[in-house]
Amino acid sequence: MLRISIQTILRGALMAGGIGIFLAASPLEVAAQDRTPMRIAVEGAFPPFNYLDANNKLQGFDIDIANALCEVGKFECQFIIEKWDDIIPNLVADKYDAIISSMSMSLERRQKVAFTEKYYNSPSVFIVRKDTSINDISPAALSDRKLGVTSSTAQESFANHLYPEMKKTIFRSSPELYKGLADGSVDIILEDKLAIYDWIANTKAGSCCEFKGPDLVDVTYFGEGAGIALRLDDKERLTRLDKALKSIKADGTYDMINAKYFPFSIQ
């Protein structure tokens, strides 16, 4: 059945009678028209930064920051869940416009994509089970141990270059990485410290384990914090997102989101 709007009927009737009238769009329609579409890719498997809840809805620090930036920057945003291995290639291929998924701004990634200013900073760290005999985390001391890392991450690159002798298990996601450590599939893992903080501090499964050694802050592998990735030529969007990021930090929005997930500042 053909569906004709009341506005169409009114326009036809009034114009037929020689009378023109302008029917204004609703405030919601105007707001949508004023916004720039932006497709945002997230992994959806990196709690507490981005993950799917029991209702299959995206949640997490990255999601809240993205929504705040979309509001302030006047973007009409759509989230797309993407496999981590494909997330940069598909950004370059124009399948979405931005990656807001706790991506560290490494030198290698900067050759492929542009980044905004950082929106948070976190070191990487080794984690072991509390019953381990591991005390020394030098490459020589760990050469006969099994190391776990997540695929296509800065931690995997760091381990491959600085711990080449170690046997490595590559996990597809952070939750699988944590389970591998807890069940003894690997002896030690390397992970983003903030990402694993909640698992260690607030879950029964994570109570098995603890940080080992100093924080790792090598800029070559871990970059200068997490940034929003864009295509190299997308300068206009980059400028708008940097401006929006500065705004939510200045007005307290960032701090409120920070406090929702961490009892300390992660700027």
C-alpha positions in Angstrom: 0.0 0.0 0.0 1.3 3.4 -0.9 2.0 5.5 2.2 1.6 9.3 1.7 2.5 11.7 4.5 0.1 14.3 5.8 2.7 16.9 4.9 2.6 15.7 1.2 -1.2 15.9 1.1 -1.3 19.4 2.6 1.4 20.7 0.2 -0.6 19.3 -2.8 -3.8 20.8 -1.6 -2.4 24.2 -0.8 -0.4 24.5 -4.0 -3.4 23.4 -6.0 -5.3 26.3 -4.4 -2.6 28.8 -5.4 -1.3 29.1 -1.8 2.2 28.2 -0.8 3.2 27.3 2.7 6.4 26.2 4.4 6.2 23.3 6.8 9.2 23.5 9.1 11.1 20.3 10.0 10.9 19.2 13.6 13.8 20.1 16.1 15.0 16.5 15.9 15.1 16.6 12.1 17.0 19.9 12.2 19.5 18.5 14.7 20.1 15.4 12.6 20.6 17.5 9.5 23.2 19.7 11.3 25.3 16.7 12.3 28.1 15.1 10.2 27.8 11.3 9.9 30.7 9.3 11.4 31.1 5.6 11.5 33.1 4.5 14.5 34.8 1.1 14.7 35.4 -0.7 18.0 36.5 -4.2 18.9 33.9 -4.8 21.5 36.0 -7.3 23.4 38.3 -5.2 25.5 36.6 -4.5 28.9 36.3 -2.1 30.6 37.0 0.0 27.6 34.7 -1.5 25.0 32.6 -4.7 25.3 29.1 -6.1 24.8 26.9 -6.4 27.9 24.4 -9.1 28.6 21.9 -7.4 26.3 24.5 -7.4 23.5 24.8 -3.6 23.8 28.2 -1.8 23.5 29.4 -0.4 26.8 32.7 0.9 28.2 35.0 3.9 28.6 35.7 4.1 24.9 32.0 4.1 24.1 31.2 6.8 26.6 34.0 9.0 25.4 32.9 8.4 21.8 29.3 9.4 22.6 30.5 12.5 24.4 32.7 13.5 21.4 29.8 12.9 19.0 27.6 15.2 21.0 30.0 18.0 21.4 31.5 17.7 17.9 28.1 17.5 16.3 28.6 14.1 14.7 25.8 11.6 14.0 27.6 8.5 15.1 27.2 4.8 14.2 29.2 2.1 16.0 30.6 -0.8 14.0 32.1 -3.9 15.7 35.2 -5.0 14.0 37.8 -7.7 14.5 41.0 -6.2 15.8 43.2 -7.7 13.0 41.1 -6.0 10.4 40.4 -2.7 12.2 43.1 -0.6 10.5 42.9 -2.1 7.0 39.2 -1.5 6.9 39.5 2.1 8.2 42.0 2.7 5.3 39.5 1.0 2.9 36.8 3.5 4.0 34.5 1.0 5.6 34.2 3.4 8.6 35.6 6.8 9.5 37.3 6.5 12.9 38.6 3.9 15.4 37.8 4.7 19.0 39.0 1.4 20.6 41.9 2.0 23.0 44.4 2.0 20.1 47.9 2.9 21.2 49.6 5.4 19.0 52.7 3.5 18.0 55.2 4.6 15.4 54.3 1.7 13.2 50.6 2.6 13.2 51.3 6.3 12.6 52.6 5.3 9.2 49.2 4.0 8.2 46.7 6.3 10.0 46.5 9.7 11.6 45.8 10.1 15.3 44.1 12.8 17.4 45.6 13.9 20.7 45.7 11.1 23.2 42.5 10.6 25.2 44.1 8.4 27.9 47.4 6.9 28.8 48.2 3.5 30.1 51.5 1.5 30.4 51.8 -2.2 29.7 52.8 -4.7 32.3 53.5 -8.4 32.8 51.0 -10.4 34.9 51.6 -13.8 36.5 49.7 -16.2 38.8 50.4 -15.5 42.5 51.7 -19.1 42.9 54.4 -18.6 40.3 58.1 -18.9 40.9 58.8 -16.1 38.3 60.6 -13.2 39.9 62.8 -12.0 37.1 61.1 -10.8 33.9 64.3 -10.3 31.8 64.4 -12.0 28.4 67.0 -14.4 29.6 65.1 -15.5 32.7 61.9 -16.0 30.8 63.4 -17.8 27.8 61.9 -21.2 28.8 58.5 -19.8 29.9 55.2 -19.6 27.9 54.1 -16.0 27.2 50.6 -15.0 26.2 49.7 -11.9 24.2 46.7 -10.7 22.2 46.9 -10.8 18.4 47.9 -7.7 16.5 48.6 -5.6 19.6 51.5 -3.4 20.7 52.2 -6.0 23.3 52.6 -8.7 20.7 55.0 -6.6 18.7 57.0 -5.7 21.9 57.3 -9.4 22.9 58.3 -10.5 19.4 61.2 -8.0 19.3 62.4 -8.0 22.9 61.6 -11.5 23.9 62.3 -13.5 20.7 63.3 -16.7 22.5 60.1 -17.2 24.5 57.4 -19.6 23.4 54.3 -17.5 22.7 50.6 -18.2 22.5 48.6 -15.6 20.6 45.0 -15.1 21.8 42.2 -13.6 19.8 40.9 -11.3 22.6 41.8 -10.0 26.0 39.2 -12.1 27.9 40.7 -15.3 26.2 44.2 -14.0 27.2 43.2 -13.7 30.9 41.6 -17.1 30.9 44.8 -18.6 29.4 46.8 -17.2 32.3 44.3 -18.3 35.0 44.0 -21.9 33.7 47.7 -22.3 33.3 47.8 -22.4 29.5 50.6 -19.8 29.7 53.0 -18.8 32.5 52.9 -15.1 32.1 51.0 -12.5 29.9 51.7 -9.0 28.7 48.8 -6.6 28.7 47.7 -3.0 28.9 47.6 -2.3 32.6 44.3 -0.3 32.7 42.6 -2.9 30.6 43.4 -5.8 33.0 43.1 -3.7 36.2 39.4 -4.4 36.7 39.8 -8.1 36.1 42.6 -8.4 38.7 41.0 -6.0 41.3 37.3 -6.9 41.1 36.8 -10.4 39.8 37.1 -13.8 41.4 38.9 -15.2 38.4 41.4 -12.4 38.5 42.2 -12.8 42.1 44.6 -15.6 41.0 47.0 -13.2 39.5 49.2 -10.1 40.1 51.4 -7.6 38.3 55.0 -8.5 38.0 57.8 -6.1 37.3 57.8 -2.4 36.4 55.4 -0.6 34.1 56.5 -0.7 30.4 56.3 2.6 28.6 58.4 2.1 25.5 57.2 4.8 23.0 58.4 2.8 20.0 55.9 0.0 20.7 53.3 1.4 23.0 53.2 4.9 21.6 52.2 8.0 23.5 48.9 6.9 24.8 45.6 5.9 23.2 44.3 8.1 20.4 41.4 8.1 17.9 42.6 6.8 14.5 41.5 8.3 11.2 42.5 8.1 7.6 45.7 10.1 6.9 43.9 12.6 4.6 40.9 13.2 7.0 42.3 16.4 8.4 38.9 18.2 8.9 37.5 15.4 11.1 40.8 15.2 13.0 40.6 18.9 13.8 37.0 18.7 15.0 37.7 15.7 17.2 40.7 17.3 18.8 38.5 20.4 19.5 35.7 18.2 21.0 38.2 16.3 23.1 39.6 19.5 24.5 36.1 20.6 25.3 35.0 17.5 27.2 38.2 17.7 29.3 37.6 21.4 30.1 33.9 21.1 31.1 34.3 18.0 33.4 32.6 15.5 31.1 35.9 13.5 30.7 36.4 13.4 34.5 32.9 12.0 35.1 33.5 9.2 32.6 36.9 8.5 34.1 35.4 8.2 37.6 32.8 5.8 36.3 35.5 3.2 35.5 38.6 4.0 37.5 39.3 5.4 41.0 42.2 7.4 39.6 42.9 9.7 36.7 44.0 8.0 33.4 44.7 11.2 31.5 
